[in-house]
Amino acid sequence: MITGARWAKLRRAPSPAAFIFFTLVVMLSWTVVPSFGASDKEILMKFKKSLTHANALSYWDPKVSPCEGNRGNWVGVICVKGSVRGLMIENGGLTGKIDVDSLVSLRHLTTLSFMNNTFAGPWPDIKKLSALRSVYLSYNHFSGEIPDDAFAGMSFLQKVFLANNEFTGKIPSSLAALPRLFMLGLAGNNFEGQIPNFQQKNFKEFNVSNNNLEGPIPASLSKIKSDSFSGNEYLCGPPLESCDSYRKRLPVLKMALIGIIVGLLIAVIAALFFIFHLKKKSPPADGSLKLKDKNKVNVASNTDIGVEQKLTEKSGNTRKAEYGKLSFLREDREKFGLEDLLRSSAEVLGSATFVSSYRAMIRGGKSMVVKRYKHMNNVGREELDEHMRRLGKLSHPNLFLSVFV
């Protein structure tokens, strides 16, 4: 049993180990307060490294504390009582990923504004910053769907501006559950579906224009000006036209749209038919010669032959056709058959109202000019033969063998 004198002695003379432990606790307590400012600096420098094209943050000097009382020493840093309360880095051309995890350590952060930069990609998980009161991310290139619980637990959030991005999908229902929200800007995105049932009654600003929203507008938003809902073709209800009127107008719009589509299809078909008709009338583009139609074909060289594929003779009201007959005007020239003429290669030389000219190569490499006459049905055989005989008497070194069709 310890006597009273012994107990008093123990209290007056603590052990060396206890003294050392007490000294360490005191020294650590002295270093806690000054390390907080350095922590803010380190957090912001880590956040800066996650960005690209961060020229707007070139004045963030790690040798200088970001905050000095209520004054921010770094561009875009909002300070209150020596703590970072907000980041307002706008019009800086910033890209990269917003490192939300690094900002979580800023315990007093209430404002985040990165408007008019070039951030892209999916929605940053800002619900980790539960103390935020204002979020400004308008005029960037964020895309994709925002999770429905993206704002869950952010009970202090009052202002949300996400306009002119590329968000898709539905408006998150967690936005409608924010008790302090009174300013919301979602214009100029690709949100679709119905507007959530916002119950906030004190909206000072609300804008969901120029999206793909549809259906009735919630009654709680009926007092908001109509411009806030413009650019959503399928929205209805106050302050826009009633949904009943819209439903009556919808079939008319559908019929008008169907009429326009049908009209365009008819116009395209008519244009194709017109082009096809023009091509059918024009000479072959590849210069090929086809002599298998039911027209007269006559061949004459500068001194030699006449060929008739079809010769029609008029006898009363009847016509008789002769096919495949070749008439050679001179016997001193090499003869060939109609099939040789039809198989010959040819190129277009020219075309006029009554005649088209081609250059044909007969077997053996012999060249001749083929002329195809139009509107010759009223010409008699004797008259045509006489014309060919006259041509056959012509002789000149510069004259090609000629074929008349």
DODRENFI-84444 format. One record per residue: x, y, z of N, C-alpha, C in turn. Coordinates in steps of 0.02 Angstrom, whole numbers, padded with zeros to 5 digits, always signed. Atoms other than C-alpha are relative to their C-alpha. Layout:
XYZXYZXYZ
...
END
This chain:
+00042-00059+00000+00000+00000+00000+00044+00062+00000
-00041-00060+00006+00068+00171-00052-00019+00050+00053
+00014-00049-00052+00086+00294+00089-00012+00068-00029
+00014-00068+00024+00033+00475+00076+00062+00037-00020
-00063-00035+00018+00213+00536+00076+00027-00024-00067
-00023+00028+00064+00258+00418-00065-00041+00026-00058
+00044-00025+00053+00107+00474-00169+00015+00072-00017
-00017-00070+00012+00153+00655-00147+00065+00005-00038
-00064-00001+00034+00329+00617-00203-00006-00017-00073
+00011+00020+00070+00269+00531-00360-00031+00056-00041
+00032-00055+00036+00160+00680-00407+00049+00056-00013
-00047-00055+00008+00303+00803-00382+00056-00017-00049
-00057+00019+00043+00430+00705-00486-00022-00048-00054
+00022+00044+00055+00359+00638-00652+00060-00034-00032
-00053+00038+00032+00460+00509-00747+00024+00035-00064
-00027-00030+00062+00573+00561-00895-00043-00019-00061
+00041+00022+00059+00463+00460-01019-00063+00042-00005
+00061-00040+00001+00308+00555-00969+00015+00071-00021
-00018-00068+00019+00399+00720-00988+00011+00006-00075
-00012-00001+00073+00456+00677-01165-00065-00004-00039
+00065+00006+00035+00280+00624-01217-00038+00066+00002
+00035-00063-00007+00207+00787-01151+00031+00053-00046
-00034-00048+00043+00338+00889-01245-00018-00009-00073
+00018+00014+00071+00298+00803-01412-00071+00023-00015
+00069-00022+00011+00111+00837-01392-00004+00075-00008
+00000-00073+00004+00143+01021-01363+00029+00024-00066
-00032-00020+00062+00259+01035-01514-00046-00013-00060
+00046+00015+00055+00133+00950-01630-00058+00048-00002
+00056-00047-00002-00005+01066-01572+00020+00068-00027
-00024-00064+00026+00102+01216-01620+00002-00001-00077
-00007+00004+00073+00121+01153-01800-00065-00009-00037
+00063+00013+00034-00063+01120-01835-00026+00061-00037
+00030-00060+00030-00120+01298-01872+00037+00024-00061
-00034-00023+00060+00017+01354-01993-00003-00049-00057
+00000+00049+00055+00004+01191-02093-00063+00004-00041
+00063-00002+00037-00177+01230-02146+00006+00040-00064
-00009-00042+00060-00127+01372-02265+00041-00036-00052
-00042+00037+00047+00008+01264-02345-00041-00055-00033
+00042+00053+00028-00122+01127-02370-00043+00027-00057
+00039-00030+00053-00233+01243-02472+00043+00011-00062
-00047-00012+00055-00082+01288-02578+00014-00065-00038
-00016+00064+00032-00038+01107-02610-00060-00029-00038
+00061+00026+00033-00217+01062-02652-00011+00035-00067
+00011-00037+00061-00231+01200-02781+00054-00015-00052
-00052+00017+00047-00063+01158-02860-00012-00070-00031
+00018+00066+00027-00118+00976-02877-00058+00006-00049
+00056-00011+00046-00281+01035-02956+00025+00030-00066
-00027-00032+00060-00183+01143-03079+00033-00051-00046
-00034+00051+00040-00081+00992-03136-00049-00044-00039
+00049+00042+00036-00241+00903-03189-00027+00035-00062
+00026-00039+00057-00278+01041-03317+00053+00006-00054
-00045-00015+00056-00204+01075-03488-00017+00069-00026
+00008-00069+00025-00180+01242-03574-00020+00047+00057
+00017-00039-00059-00183+01320-03401+00040+00065+00004
-00037-00063+00000-00104+01484-03453-00031+00051+00047
+00034-00047-00045-00234+01577-03352+00023-00009+00072
-00022+00013-00068-00158+01498-03196+00076+00007+00007
-00073-00007-00003+00022+01544-03234+00023+00044+00058
-00019-00044-00056+00019+01672-03093-00010-00034+00068
+00003+00037-00064-00013+01538-02962+00071-00016+00021
-00069+00006-00023+00151+01552-02871+00003-00042+00063
-00003+00043-00059+00189+01409-02752+00040+00031+00058
-00037-00033-00053+00302+01527-02654-00043+00049+00039
+00045-00049-00032+00154+01637-02609-00063-00037+00021
+00062+00030-00024+00003+01586-02505-00059+00024-00043
+00056-00021+00042-00159+01587-02609-00045+00051+00033
+00046-00045-00036-00253+01683-02473+00038+00040+00052
-00025-00044-00053-00210+01828-02361-00060+00038+00028
+00062-00028-00027-00360+01868-02253-00057-00011-00049
+00054+00004+00050-00505+01909-02371+00025+00015-00071
-00029-00016+00066-00388+01944-02516+00033-00062-00029
-00032+00057+00035-00338+01813-02644+00062+00022-00036
-00063-00016+00033-00158+01817-02701+00007-00034-00068
-00002+00036+00064-00191+01697-02845-00061+00018-00041
+00055-00016+00046-00297+01735-02998-00055-00053+00004
+00057+00045+00000-00471+01659-02986-00014-00033+00067
+00010+00030-00067-00457+01613-02801-00037+00050+00044
+00040-00041-00045-00591+01684-02685+00015-00020+00071
-00022+00015-00068-00536+01698-02504-00044+00035+00051
+00036-00028-00057-00628+01729-02341+00036-00023+00063
-00034+00014-00063-00533+01741-02177+00057-00050-00009
-00059+00041+00011-00379+01659-02250-00013-00069-00029
+00017+00065+00028-00471+01508-02323-00028+00007-00071
+00026+00000+00069-00513+01465-02504-00075-00015+00003
+00073+00008+00001-00701+01491-02523-00028-00013-00071
+00026+00010+00067-00716+01485-02712+00055+00001-00053
-00042-00002+00059-00633+01457-02881-00041+00029-00057
+00035-00032+00054-00688+01575-03019+00049+00012-00057
-00048-00002+00055-00581+01536-03172-00040-00003-00065
+00044-00005+00059-00680+01595-03323+00039+00029-00059
-00029-00026+00062-00635+01632-03505+00075-00013-00004
-00072+00014-00002-00466+01548-03481+00023-00053-00050
-00020+00052+00047-00467+01415-03618+00023-00064+00032
-00022+00060-00037-00446+01278-03488-00029-00064-00031
+00023+00066+00021-00457+01097-03543+00026-00052+00050
-00022+00053-00044-00427+00930-03461-00057-00024+00044
+00050+00028-00044-00517+00846-03318-00002+00039+00066
+00007-00035-00064-00587+00936-03166+00011-00052+00055
-00019+00048-00052-00501+00845-03022-00041+00015+00063
+00044-00012-00057-00646+00845-02899+00030-00029+00063
-00027+00033-00059-00556+00726-02782+00051+00044+00037
-00048-00044-00032-00417+00852-02752-00033+00059+00034
+00035-00057-00029-00543+00990-02714-00040-00018+00062
+00039+00021-00059-00632+00887-02582+00033+00025+00065
-00036-00021-00060-00497+00938-02458-00009+00074+00016
+00015-00071-00014-00547+01121-02475-00067+00002+00037
+00060+00009-00041-00670+01111-02331-00049+00058-00004
+00043-00060+00001-00737+01289-02352-00020+00021-00070
+00015-00018+00070-00760+01285-02542-00076+00001-00011
+00072-00008+00011-00934+01352-02585-00018+00020-00072
+00014-00024+00068-00918+01419-02763+00049-00031-00049
-00040+00029+00053-00856+01334-02921-00024+00029-00066
+00020-00032+00063-00859+01434-03083+00055-00009-00052
-00045+00012+00056-00773+01372-03241-00035+00016-00066
+00039-00018+00059-00885+01459-03368+00046+00021-00058
-00033-00022+00061-00831+01488-03548+00073-00024-00005
-00064+00033+00013-00685+01367-03554-00011-00054-00053
+00008+00053+00051-00660+01213-03663+00003-00069+00032
+00005+00066-00032-00689+01072-03539-00047-00044-00040
+00041+00048+00038-00760+00917-03623-00004-00065+00039
+00007+00064-00031-00813+00743-03579-00060-00005+00046
+00060+00012-00041-00936+00673-03452-00005+00048+00059
+00015-00042-00057-01012+00757-03301+00049-00013+00057
-00044+00011-00058-00887+00785-03157-00041-00014+00062
+00039+00023-00058-00943+00706-02994+00005+00052+00056
-00007-00055-00048-00966+00870-02899-00040-00011+00064
+00037+00011-00063-01083+00795-02769+00047-00018+00058
-00050+00010-00052-00923+00751-02676+00015+00066+00037
-00010-00066-00031-00911+00939-02641-00066+00022+00030
+00067-00009-00027-01064+00938-02531-00014+00069+00028
+00010-00067-00028-01036+01113-02462-00012+00053-00053
+00009-00050+00053-01054+01198-02632-00068+00033+00003
+00062-00038+00005-01183+01335-02649-00013+00023-00071
+00007-00024+00069-01150+01387-02829+00044-00041-00047
-00037+00036+00051-01098+01289-02984-00012+00033-00067
+00005-00033+00064-01062+01379-03148+00045-00038-00050
-00037+00038+00050-01010+01265-03293-00025+00014-00071
+00029-00017+00066-01098+01351-03440+00055+00014-00051
-00044-00016+00057-01017+01373-03612+00064-00041+00002
-00055+00047+00008-00906+01220-03612-00022-00053-00050
+00017+00054+00047-00914+01055-03707-00013-00065+00038
+00018+00060-00036-00972+00934-03574-00055-00037-00039
+00047+00039+00040-01074+00793-03650-00022-00062+00038
+00025+00061-00030-01169+00634-03611-00055+00015+00051
+00054-00006-00048-01302+00602-03481+00026+00017+00069
-00016-00016-00070-01298+00675-03306-00037-00051+00043
+00034+00049-00042-01334+00539-03176-00058+00030+00038
+00060-00026-00033-01503+00555-03094+00014+00023+00072
-00017-00019-00069-01422+00567-02921+00060+00047+00003
-00060-00042+00005-01288+00691-02977+00002+00054+00053
+00002-00055-00049-01346+00821-02848-00026-00024+00068
+00025+00027-00063-01397+00705-02707+00045+00021+00058
-00038-00019-00059-01345+00766-02535+00027+00070+00000
-00026-00069+00003-01302+00943-02593-00053+00049+00025
+00056-00038-00029-01425+01026-02476+00012+00075+00003
-00015-00072-00002-01335+01195-02479-00002+00032-00070
-00005-00026+00068-01338+01212-02670-00058+00046-00017
+00050-00051+00015-01430+01369-02727-00002+00019-00075
-00004-00022+00070-01370+01407-02905+00035-00054-00041
-00029+00049+00046-01337+01286-03049-00008+00026-00071
+00002-00024+00068-01291+01346-03223+00042-00046-00044
-00032+00049+00044-01251+01216-03357-00016+00014-00074
+00024-00017+00067-01310+01308-03514+00054-00007-00053
-00043+00002+00060-01237+01286-03688+00058-00049+00007
-00045+00056+00004-01152+01120-03666-00030-00051-00048
+00026+00052+00045-01192+00954-03752-00028-00058+00040
+00029+00051-00043-01280+00861-03613-00061-00032-00035
+00056+00036+00028-01407+00728-03663-00038-00035+00056
+00038+00037-00050-01535+00619-03576-00049+00044+00037
+00051-00035-00039-01658+00674-03445+00032+00048+00051
-00022-00046-00053-01643+00818-03322+00000-00039+00065
-00003+00041-00061-01585+00739-03158-00055+00020+00050
+00053-00014-00048-01727+00724-03034+00029+00025+00067
-00030-00025-00062-01604+00760-02892+00004+00076+00001
+00003-00073+00001-01606+00941-02951-00064+00025+00031
+00065-00021-00026-01790+00953-02909-00006-00009+00075
+00003+00013-00071-01753+00892-02733+00044+00046+00042
-00044-00046-00037-01631+01031-02687-00042+00053+00036
+00046-00044-00036-01718+01130-02550+00015+00074-00007
-00018-00071+00003-01622+01294-02573+00009+00026-00071
-00011-00020+00070-01613+01299-02764-00049+00054-00021
+00044-00053+00025-01678+01463-02836+00023+00029-00066
-00023-00021+00066-01575+01487-02996+00025-00062-00038
-00017+00059+00040-01562+01355-03134+00002+00019-00073
-00007-00014+00072-01497+01372-03312+00024-00061-00037
-00016+00060+00038-01500+01221-03428-00010+00010-00075
+00015-00014+00070-01531+01306-03596+00056-00022-00046
-00050+00014+00051-01444+01255-03757+00036-00066+00007
-00027+00067-00003-01416+01071-03722-00043-00047-00042
+00042+00049+00035-01497+00911-03785-00039-00043+00049
+00041+00036-00048-01598+00863-03633-00066-00021-00033
+00061+00026+00029-01751+00758-03675-00045-00026+00056
+00047+00025-00049-01903+00686-03590-00038+00057+00034
+00041-00050-00035-02015+00777-03466+00042+00037+00052
-00032-00041-00053-01965+00915-03345-00019-00030+00067
+00016+00027-00067-01952+00847-03166-00048+00047+00037
+00050-00038-00038-02082+00906-03042+00035+00043+00053
-00033-00045-00046-01989+01052-02965-00051+00029+00049
+00044-00025-00051-02069+01101-02801+00023+00067+00030
-00024-00064-00025-01962+01255-02766-00047+00056-00025
+00048-00053+00017-02076+01408-02764+00031+00068-00005
-00032-00066-00001-01948+01546-02757+00053+00008-00055
-00048-00006+00055-01858+01530-02925+00006+00072-00022
-00013-00066+00028-01778+01695-02973+00021-00005-00073
-00020+00012+00070-01710+01620-03135-00008-00074-00015
+00011+00070+00021-01762+01462-03227-00003+00001-00076
-00003+00000+00074-01718+01423-03408+00019-00070-00025
-00013+00065+00032-01731+01257-03502-00012+00005-00075
+00015-00009+00071-01752+01330-03677+00050-00036-00044
-00043+00030+00052-01680+01253-03836+00029-00067+00021
-00016+00070-00012-01679+01072-03783-00049-00043-00040
+00048+00045+00033-01783+00921-03838-00051-00026+00050
+00046+00020-00053-01902+00919-03691-00071-00007-00029
+00068+00012+00024-02082+00861-03709-00047-00010+00059
+00050+00013-00052-02243+00837-03614-00022+00063+00036
+00026-00058-00036-02333+00950-03491+00052+00031+00046
-00043-00036-00046-02242+01083-03393-00030-00006+00070
+00027+00006-00068-02258+01055-03203-00037+00063+00022
+00041-00057-00022-02389+01166-03122+00040+00049+00042
-00040-00044-00042-02258+01235-03003+00041+00049-00040
-00039-00044+00043-02171+01316-03152-00044+00041-00047
+00046-00032+00046-02325+01388-03236+00004+00077+00001
-00005-00073-00004-02288+01567-03177+00064+00027-00030
-00063-00022+00030-02117+01572-03259-00013+00022-00072
+00011-00027+00068-02104+01671-03422+00010-00054-00053
+00002+00052+00053-02134+01572-03582+00067-00007-00036
-00064+00004+00035-01963+01615-03656+00046-00052+00032
-00042+00048-00034-01886+01499-03527-00011-00071-00025
+00016+00067+00026-01968+01351-03617+00001-00003-00076
+00001-00002+00073-01950+01404-03799+00053-00048-00029
-00047+00045+00032-01861+01292-03923-00008-00072+00019
+00018+00070-00015-01941+01133-03855-00067-00013-00034
+00059+00004+00044-02064+01086-03992-00059-00038+00032
+00052+00043-00026-02160+00957-03891-00019+00014+00073
+00022-00021-00067-02182+01050-03726-00069+00033-00005
+00066-00031+00000-02357+01105-03680-00021+00016+00071
+00025-00020-00065-02456+01179-03538+00025+00069+00019
-00020-00068-00020-02446+01350-03453+00073+00002+00022
+00022-00061+00036-02358+01465-03489-00005-00008-00076
+00009+00012+00072-02362+01386-03664-00072-00020-00013
+00068+00020+00016-02517+01328-03755-00020-00063+00037
+00025+00056-00038-02627+01202-03669+00016-00066-00036
-00016+00066+00029-02589+01018-03696-00057-00025-00045
+00056+00021+00042-02765+00991-03767+00006+00031-00069
-00009-00034+00065-02735+01120-03904+00058-00031-00038
-00059+00030+00033-02566+01043-03939-00017-00068-00029
+00018+00066+00026-02639+00869-03956-00043+00004-00063
+00041-00009+00060-02766+00934-04082+00042+00023-00058
-00042-00027+00054-02631+01022-04180+00051-00051-00024
-00052+00048+00017-02511+00874-04180-00016-00041-00062
+00014+00037+00062-02603+00769-04313+00007+00043-00062
-00007-00045+00058-02608+00921-04428+00074+00008-00017
-00072-00007+00012-02421+00944-04407+00028-00064-00031
-00025+00063+00029-02391+00760-04443-00021-00007-00073
+00023+00004+00070-02498+00767-04601+00039+00048-00044
-00039-00048+00039-02406+00923-04658+00070-00026-00013
-00067+00028+00008-02239+00838-04628+00000-00057-00051
+00006+00055+00049-02296+00683-04724-00008+00028-00070
+00009-00031+00065-02355+00795-04866+00064+00028-00029
-00064-00027+00023-02187+00882-04875+00046-00056-00023
-00044+00056+00019-02094+00716-04879-00022-00031-00066
+00026+00029+00063-02208+00646-05015+00015+00046-00059
-00015-00048+00053-02187+00806-05117+00073-00002-00020
-00071+00004+00016-01999+00794-05104+00017-00064-00038
-00012+00063+00035-02002+00611-05158-00023+00005-00073
+00025-00008+00068-02109+00654-05310+00047+00044-00041
-00046-00045+00036-01991+00797-05356+00064-00037-00018
-00061+00037+00014-01840+00681-05343-00012-00050-00057
+00016+00049+00054-01924+00547-05451-00007+00035-00067
+00008-00037+00063-01973+00677-05581+00067+00024-00027
-00066-00023+00021-01796+00746-05585+00040-00058-00030
-00036+00058+00027-01723+00571-05608-00028-00022-00068
+00030+00019+00064-01847+00532-05747+00021+00049-00055
-00020-00050+00049-01803+00696-05834+00072-00010-00022
-00071+00012+00016-01616+00660-05823+00007-00062-00043
-00003+00061+00039-01643+00484-05887-00024+00012-00071
+00027-00015+00067-01746+00551-06033+00051+00039-00042
-00050-00038+00036-01609+00675-06080+00058-00045-00021
-00055+00044+00017-01475+00542-06073-00018-00048-00056
+00023+00046+00051-01579+00428-06181+00002+00032-00069
-00001-00035+00064-01589+00561-06316+00070+00016-00024
-00068-00021+00018-01404+00608-06311+00039-00059-00027
-00042+00054+00027-01269+00508-06406+00035-00037+00057
-00035+00039-00051-01180+00369-06308+00064+00036+00022
-00058-00036-00026-01047+00444-06194+00065-00035-00014
-00062+00037+00011-00921+00306-06226+00019-00007-00073
-00017+00002+00070-00924+00329-06414-00018-00065-00034
+00019+00064+00031-00996+00155-06447-00055+00011-00050
+00048-00005+00054-01102+00130-06601-00045-00060+00001
+00048+00055+00002-01261+00027-06600-00045+00011-00061
+00036-00007+00064-01340-00005-06769-00056-00051-00005
+00049+00052+00002-01473-00131-06717-00071+00027+00004
+00068-00027-00001-01622-00012-06720-00031-00004-00069
+00038+00009+00062-01753-00006-06856+00004+00063-00041
-00011-00057+00043-01678+00131-06964+00039-00022-00060
-00038+00016+00060-01597+00137-07134+00074+00006+00013
-00072-00002-00006-01413+00099-07140+00030-00006-00070
-00033+00002+00066-01312+00140-07295+00073+00018+00009
-00072-00010-00004-01126+00132-07319+00025+00021-00068
-00031-00021+00063-01027+00225-07450+00071+00021+00014
-00069-00022-00007-00840+00245-07467+00011+00058-00047
-00015-00054+00046-00754+00382-07558-00004-00024-00072
+00010+00024+00069-00770+00267-07710-00039-00065-00003
+00018+00070+00006-00853+00105-07660-00072-00019+00015
+00057+00042-00015-01010+00041-07568-00057+00037+00032
+00058-00023-00037-01186+00071-07502-00030-00060+00035
+00028+00055-00039-01264-00035-07364-00068+00022+00024
+00067-00016-00025-01448-00044-07318-00020-00054+00050
+00024+00047-00050-01500-00124-07154-00075-00007-00003
+00072+00004+00006-01681-00080-07172-00022+00049-00052
+00026-00044+00052-01764-00012-07325-00074-00010-00002
+00073+00004+00001-01947+00026-07315-00026+00026-00065
+00032-00019+00062-02050+00035-07470-00073+00010+00012
+00069-00018-00011-02218+00115-07476-00042-00027-00056
+00046+00027+00049-02355+00020-07565-00070+00007+00028
+00065-00016-00028-02526+00096-07533+00010+00023+00071
-00006-00016-00071-02545+00103-07342+00044-00049+00037
-00042+00050-00033-02423-00041-07309+00073+00014-00015
-00072-00008+00009-02235-00043-07286+00032-00069+00008
-00037+00063-00003-02116-00188-07315+00072+00016+00019
-00068-00012-00024-01949-00199-07226+00046-00055-00024
-00052+00047+00020-01791-00281-07291+00059+00010+00047
-00053-00004-00050-01656-00321-07164+00062-00035-00026
-00063+00035+00012-01473-00365-07181+00026+00002-00071
-00021-00002+00070-01452-00317-07364+00055+00052-00008
-00056-00046+00013-01284-00240-07415+00005+00012-00075
-00007-00018+00072-01269-00149-07582+00069+00029-00009
-00068-00024+00013-01089-00129-07643-00001+00038-00066
+00003-00043+00059-01071+00014-07766+00059-00011-00047
-00059+00014+00042-00899-00039-07828+00024-00070+00016
-00020+00069-00008-00835-00213-07855+00075-00008+00014
-00072+00004-00009-00650-00170-07836+00020+00011+00073
-00015-00011-00071-00663-00147-07647-00014-00065+00039
+00011+00058-00043-00653-00277-07508-00070+00002+00028
+00069+00003-00024-00826-00335-07460-00001-00027+00072
+00009+00024-00069-00889-00368-07283-00075-00006+00012
+00070+00011-00016-01052-00418-07201-00028+00051+00050
+00033-00046-00047-01178-00324-07096+00023-00013+00072
-00023+00015-00067-01120-00417-06941+00068+00030+00015
-00065-00032-00008-00944-00351-06970-00009+00074+00018
+00013-00071-00014-01014-00175-06971-00028+00009+00070
+00031-00007-00066-01118-00204-06816+00050-00014+00056
-00050+00016-00052-00968-00276-06720+00057+00049+00002
-00057-00046+00003-00851-00135-06767-00002+00050+00058
-00005-00051-00052-00788-00013-06635-00007+00068-00032
+00012-00066+00028-00832+00168-06656+00007+00053+00054
-00002-00057-00045-00810+00340-06579-00042+00056-00030
+00043-00054+00023-00926+00490-06589+00043+00057-00026
-00033-00058+00029-00868+00629-06704-00041+00063+00006
+00044-00059-00005-01019+00744-06695-00072-00019-00009
+00071+00012+00006-01207+00759-06694-00035+00064-00020
+00040-00058+00022-01330+00875-06783-00073-00020+00000
+00072+00012-00002-01516+00886-06810-00020-00062-00039
+00022+00055+00044-01529+00760-06953+00051-00056-00007
-00051+00051+00010-01367+00662-06942+00048-00001+00059
-00053+00009-00050-01242+00592-06815+00057-00036-00033
-00058+00028+00034-01065+00548-06868+00043-00038+00050
-00042+00042-00040-00954+00408-06801+00059-00023-00042
-00057+00030+00035-00782+00341-06846+00003-00073+00019
+00003+00073-00013-00789+00150-06863+00062-00033-00028
-00057+00040+00022-00649+00022-06878-00025-00069-00021
+00021+00064+00028-00693-00125-06993+00060-00048+00006
-00052+00050-00006-00595-00288-06987+00058+00017-00046
-00059-00017+00039-00418-00269-07048+00025+00070+00016
-00023-00067-00019-00403-00096-06967-00020+00054-00048
+00021-00049+00049-00493-00007-07108-00048+00049+00033
+00041-00052-00030-00571+00160-07053-00053+00025-00048
+00052-00032+00041-00734+00233-07114-00041+00044+00046
+00045-00045-00037-00854+00370-07061-00070-00026-00007
+00068+00023-00001-01026+00309-07011-00045+00059+00015
+00047-00055-00010-01166+00436-07030-00070-00028+00007
+00067+00026-00014-01334+00398-06954-00051+00056-00013
+00050-00050+00017-01475+00493-07037-00064-00011+00039
+00064+00002-00035-01635+00535-06944-00055+00023-00048
+00059-00020+00038-01810+00556-07015+00008-00017-00074
-00010+00023+00069-01773+00454-07173-00055-00047-00023
+00051+00049+00017-01931+00349-07174-00037+00018-00064
+00037-00021+00060-02007+00453-07316+00043+00001-00063
-00045+00001+00058-01856+00430-07432-00005-00068-00034
+00006+00062+00038-01879+00300-07569+00067-00033-00012
-00062+00037+00010-01752+00165-07607+00039+00024-00061
-00034-00022+00061-01714+00223-07782+00035+00067+00011
-00030-00066-00014-01682+00401-07724+00062-00007+00044
-00057+00010-00045-01567+00339-07585+00057-00034-00038
-00053+00034+00039-01472+00221-07703+00035+00049-00046
-00029-00049+00045-01446+00363-07825+00048+00047+00038
-00042-00044-00042-01378+00473-07687+00065-00036+00019
-00059+00037-00019-01258+00335-07634+00047-00011-00059
-00042+00009+00059-01197+00306-07812+00042+00063-00013
-00037-00062+00011-01150+00488-07826+00057+00008+00050
-00054-00004-00050-01053+00481-07665+00055-00051-00016
-00049+00051+00015-00968+00321-07723+00049+00020-00054
-00045-00022+00054-00893+00411-07872+00053+00049+00026
-00049-00048-00027-00801+00533-07759+00065-00037+00018
-00065+00031-00015-00616+00496-07741+00050+00054+00020
-00051-00048-00022-00487+00589-07639+00039-00033+00057
-00040+00032-00053-00342+00536-07526-00022+00018+00071
+00020-00022-00067-00414+00635-07379-00070-00021+00020
+00068+00023-00016-00586+00554-07387+00003-00068+00032
+00008+00064-00032-00626+00414-07264-00057-00038-00031
+00057+00041+00019-00739+00271-07305-00060+00022+00043
+00057-00028-00037-00913+00336-07255-00057-00049+00005
+00058+00041-00012-01062+00246-07181-00057+00046+00020
+00058-00042-00014-01234+00327-07179-00054-00043+00032
+00049+00039-00037-01362+00266-07052-00064+00041+00004
END
